[in-house]
Amino acid sequence: MNKNTAYILLILVVAGTLLFYYRMPVKPLSICKTDALKALASWQGAAGNRIGAIEFANISDDPCYFEGYPDIEIKDSSGLLLKTEQRKNEGTVEKIILEPKQMAFVNFSWNNWCGKTPNLPISFQVTIGDIRNYLVVPATNLRGGFLTDMPACTNATLPSLFSFGPFSHPQ
């Protein structure tokens, strides 16, 4: 075998190897599943309102994504749904890709709770895409204790309002 033939064979082997690796199927990016997430919710009081965020961390080894708005229900410790009027805040809706160990969040505000005092602690049932893909996220303070302060009742003739934005990256 002469030198030119050896070079051509080497080039063909390298090219074939590269083609093999570039043609390998790539795992498609999928919506974040609850078993790949860890979530925390917290809020602070502001003039009787509760303003906070639900934070989501990708604890898997694979990237995933969020898009748009989740569905969020507020429940007490016995699982009873707290009746609120829900409003999706305007915001930039985009596909949020979460690499492993990255975080995303949903900001919210809750006001005018005039209902009976619920069984504490409060949690948020957050549904992402498919109705079977949900997390129950307890409302906690920065030290990990359960939050027990409810929004103030400012007008018993108006509904309790829970407003939230789309999934976002931390700023």
N, C-alpha and C positions, 0 to 999 in steps of 0.2 A: 504494500500500500504506500503510495507516495504521499508527500506532505500535503498537497492540495486536497486529495481525497480525504485525508484525516481531518483537515479543517472543515470541509463540507459536512462530514459526518458529525463532527462536534457541534456545528451550527444547527444541523437538523435535530440533534438530541436536545439541545437547549431550547430550540423553538418548540419542539414537541412537548417538552416539560412545561414551558410557559403556557402553551395552549391548554394543556391538561388542567393546570391550576386555575387559569382564568375561566375555564368552562365549568369548574366545579359549581354545583348549585349553591347559591347564597341563601342563607336562611332569611325568609321574608320578614320584614319589620311588621310586628303585630301590635295591636292595641295593648296597653299595659293591663295585665291580669292581676287580680288581687293577691294571688300567692307570690307575686314578684314585687310587692309593694309593702312598705311600712308607712303608716300614716299617723299624724298627730294633729290635733285641733286645739287651738287656744284662742282666747279673746280677752279684751280689756274693756272696762266700762268707760263710757264717754257720754255724759249728760243723759244718763238713763239707757242709752243704747249699748249694745255689745258689738264691738268691732273686732274682727279677728281673721284668721286664716286656717285653712286645712292644708297641711304640708304633706307631700308624697315623696318618698325616697324609693328609687329603684334598687332593691336588694338582690336582684338576680345577676347572672353573668351575661345577660343578653340585653341589647337596647330594646326599647319599646316606645310607644307614643301615646299621647293624649291629643284629643282634638275637640274643640268646642267647649260645651258646658257639661258638667256631670248632672245627675239628678241627686238632690240632697233632701233627706227627710230628717227631722229632729225628733228624737225619741227619748223617753225617760228610762230609768234603769230597769223597769219591768217590760220594756219594749213598746209601751203605749206611744202612739204617734201624737206629737204636739201639733195642734192645728195652727198653721201659719199661712198667710198669703205669700206666695213665692214670686219673686221678680228677678229675672235675669238682667243684670246690669249690662249696659253697652260696654264693649271692650273689643280689643283686637282679637279675633278668633283665628288661631293659626295652629298648625300641627306642631306640637311640642315633643321633640324627640328627647327621651331620657336615656342617656348612656348609663351603664352600671354605676351606682353610687351617686348619681345626680338627683337633683330635687326639682319639683314643680309645686305650684300651690294654687289654691282658689281663695280669693279674698271674699269676706262676707260681712254683712251688718245685720243685726237683729234688733228690733225695737217693739215696744208697746205690748209686752206680755201681760194680759189681764186675765188669763186663765187661772185655774186652781194651781196651787204649788205642786209641781210634778215630783215623782219619786226621783231623787238625785242619786247618782250623777246623770247628767245629760250626755247623749252621744249623737253623732251624726251618722246616718246610713247613707253612704255615698255610692251611687251606682255609676259605673263607667261603661258606657256602650250597652252591652247585653244585660238584661235584667238579672241574670244569674251572677254577674260579675260585680259584686258589691263588697264594701268594707264597712264595718261598724267601728267608728272612730270616737273614742271618748274625748270629751272636752277637758283639757288639763291646763294647769298653770305651768310656768317655766320650770318649776321644781318637780313636776310630774304629779302633783296632787290634783284631785278632781275639782273642777269649778262648780261652785254652788250658787253663784250670784246670777239671778235672772234679769232680763231687761225690765225696766220700770214700766208700770202701767201708766201711760200718759193720757189715754183717752179710751174709756171702756166701750165707746160706740164704734171705734175703728178696729179693724183686724190687727193681729200681730203680723208684722211684715219681716220677712227674711229675704234679703237681697244678696245676690252673689254674682261674681264675675266668671269669665271663662278660665280654663287652665292657663297658667302663665309660668314663665321662668322667673327665678328670683332676679331682682334688679341689682 
